[in-house]
Amino acid sequence: MNTLRLKALLGAGCFSLALIGTAHAGGFDRGGVNIDQLFDASPYSFDAGVTYVSPQRKLKNVKRLDGSGLSTSEVDVGGDYAVPRIGIKANIFEPVDCLVSYSQPYGADADYGTNNAYSPTAVKYSVKTNDYGLTCSYKFNVGKGAFRFIGGVSYQDVDAFLSRQTLLAFGNTGLGKFHLTDSAWGWRAGTAYEIPDIALRASLMYYSSYKYDGLSGTVDTTGFSGTFPANIVPGSTGIYPVSASAEIPQALEFKLQSGIAPGWLAFGSVRWQEWSKLGIIPISGVRSPVTGAPSPVSFDLLYRDGWTISGGIGHKFTDQLSGLVSLTWDRGTSTTSGYQSDTYAVATGISYSPNDKVEVRLGGSIGVLTSGSSTFTGVGDTANAITYTYGNDLLLAGSASVKVKF
């Protein structure tokens, strides 16, 4: 086995390129907290990159089931997003490596437009996370290879926003706006085994949940002012404090890669995440802009657990140039609500190293968001009952990153 020709693929480069195929997974998953740079063979490295994702989802035959009779033949869901990441890896002393990282591992972005049948459910919806992490490993030799024990922590903050044309059936096109924020700590632990002579690495990692028990913010109903009967209560500011509880659930991930021929590497991964924890999320403190009375509002996600399976082949063409191709299947997490169906994607990428200190990676992915339908009759928020269908839609993504070793 020509291990020198596999060095770039054996490190973080191979899986970092393959990640482009998993940046649009079920639930809020955008690749999760990634620690592959920890395995980099160099004593120190700096790695930075960004993945841009463009899902081309369209909802069809959208009809409200709340008695309003609103319907729209097609709603184009806008929701392009970028996922940045930065990592600094250091060999603290011979058996111990540490990785300091920043990423936005979870999120959601959607823009449904105004004055359509989906607008009372959502006009714009976003969830953004910032994850600041520290992960370390302790390595010791076993036979021809080495084991690592891995552990780490993350501080993660979340910013959630939702706007609705809740009173559109009354002829009021004003927006109600929800904004909530919180922060939480999470941890991870696992193990890995490596045999450098055959470019083998296997890892199993557990990622804890991030419990956001103190989500707090405001609901702003001042956009409804001025149109009878959907006017705000006289004397009211139309802005009320609101709160909620939610979580980014626990996950388990297994990764395996191995040299299979001189200059060739096979790799794969399986990831499970307990998205079924996100069912009905009540929003406390919401009041009707018409009466001022408490109003039941919730995020009705009703997810099931997510599974993401990926595999591919990498090849070292020259000492400077390597590439890969991968296939990814992600099981959709939507049940009776939402449009997160199964996704199939193929990704390809190249890695160019002009010298042994710098590595530049470029990748692209194309996939299919499979068809389905949703009929939500109002388990949590009964005013949010809606039905629609969706076809097989396109998923596009691109990534770029650079690593400096020293």
Beta strands, then each sheet from edge to edge (+ up, - down):
strand 1: 44-55
strand 2: 58-64
strand 3: 71-76
strand 4: 81-93
strand 5: 96-103
strand 6: 107-111
strand 7: 124-142
strand 8: 145-164
strand 9: 176-195
strand 10: 200-207
strand 11: 210-220
strand 12: 239-248
strand 13: 251-261
strand 14: 264-273
strand 15: 280-283
strand 16: 297-300
strand 17: 306-316
strand 18: 321-330
strand 19: 343-352
strand 20: 358-369
strand 21: 372-376
strand 22: 386-390
strand 23: 393-405
sheet 1: 6+ 7- 5+ 4- 1+ 23- 20+ 19- 18+ 17- 14+ 13- 10+ 9- 8+
sheet 2: 6+ 7- 5+ 4- 1+ 23- 20+ 19- 18+ 17- 14+ 13- 10+ 9- 11+ 12-
sheet 3: 3+ 2- 22+ 21-
sheet 4: 15+ 16-
end
